[in-house]
C-alpha cells in the first residue's frame, strides 16, 4: 500500500473514535498491563472493575468497523464553505467520485474484515480471561499469566490492524 495523505485536524467524529481505540484503550490501558499487574489487581479485588471498563471500548471498536467508509474525503464536502455553492446533484457526484478514489486507495471491505476478525479474537480472549476470574475458586498465578498472555497476543494482533485504519480523512 502506498502512503496516504490524511487530514487529522478537522472535526470528523470517526477520527476521534479511532484515536480512542488506538491510544486510550490499546496503548494506555490494555497493552501496558502485564500478568504481574493483573495478579496484583486480582489480589486487590480490582481486576473485574478494570476489565468492565474495556466493555465500552469493545463496543466502540465494533462501531468503528462499520464506519471505515467515513475516512473518505467525501465526508469533508459538507464542512467546506466554498462547496456551498454546488447544487445537490453536483455535491452527490463529487462525493461519489471522492468515494471511488478512496476505495481505490483503501480496501475498505478487506480492512473491515481483518479488523472485525482481529477484534473478535481479542474479545474472545478477554471473555476467556473474565470467565477465569469469575470462577468460585481463585485462579492460579500460572492460569492468570497464561490467559493474560493470550489477551496481550490478541491485543497486539488487533493493534496491527488498527494501525492500518486511516488516522484521518484520506485525501485524494
KEVO-598830 format. One record per residue (C-alpha): residue in one letter; y, x, z. Coordinates in steps of 0.02 Angstrom, whole numbers, plus 50000, padded with zeros to 5 digits. Layout:
N
AYXZ
...
***
This chain:
172
X500005000050000
X501735006549958
X503135007350085
X504014990850115
X505874988950145
X506244977550293
X507714968250363
X507454967950551
X509164963650620
X509304945650559
X508794931550674
X507174926350592
X506034919650730
X504414926750661
X505034944650682
X505354941650867
X503614934150885
X502824949450804
X503814960750921
X503234951051074
X501414952551023
X501534970850974
X502674977751110
X502644966051259
X500804961651256
X499854975751172
X500924991051205
X501644986751375
X500354975751461
X498614977251387
X498364994851318
X499115004451465
X497824996851583
X496275006851616
X494675002051707
X495275010151869
X496864999651868
X495854983951831
X494694987951977
X496214990052090
X496884973152029
X495184965352061
X495094972652236
X496844966352272
X496404949052205
X497674950252063
X496574952751909
X496464934151872
X498334931651879
X498584946851766
X497334940251638
X498074922551642
X499704929951581
X498794935051423
X498384917051376
X500154913851315
X500124929751211
X498444924751136
X499184907851084
X500724916351011
X499634928850918
X498654914450843
X500294906050795
X500854921850704
X499264921750599
X499854905750516
X501634911850491
X501394927850392
X502234919750242
X503854919050343
X504114937650316
X504584933550136
X506404936450092
X506464918150039
X506744914350225
X508444922750208
X509084911150071
X509714897550191
X510524910950300
X511594919450167
X513274910750140
X513504917449962
X511994907149910
X512764890949974
X513484887949801
X511744886249725
X511094868749698
X509434863649774
X508434866849614
X509154884349599
X508754887949782
X506964881949759
X506744893049604
X507494907849695
X506364905149846
X504834903049735
X505224919349644
X505534928649807
X503874921949874
X502994928249716
X503734945549740
X503224945349924
X501454940149877
X501364954949757
X501934966749897
X500894959850041
X499154952350029
X499564938250149
X497854929950135
X496894946150162
X498034951750302
X497904934550382
X496004935050376
X495924952550452
X497214947650583
X496274931750634
X494614941050643
X495324955250750
X496184942650864
X494574932550882
X493624948350932
X494974952951059
X494984935251129
X493084935651144
X493154952251237
X494474945251355
X493434929551381
X491914940251423
X492954950051547
X493614933951626
X491844927251645
X491314943451728
X492724941751854
X492384923351886
X490584925851943
X490244922152126
X489554939552154
X490864953152137
X490514963651981
X490064981952000
X491324995251955
X490215000151810
X490164982251743
X492064980951755
X492274997751670
X491084993251528
X491864976151499
X493644982751506
X493184996651384
X492644982851264
X494324974051287
X495284990151254
X494244993951100
X494624976851027
X496454978351077
X496584994650980
X495754986450830
X496954971750841
X498454983250858
X497944992250698
X498014975550606
X499654970450692
X500364986950629
X500034980650452
X501064964850484
X502834967350418
X504084972350551
X505434961750474
X505834951550320
X505154960850169
X506464963950037
X506014963949852
***
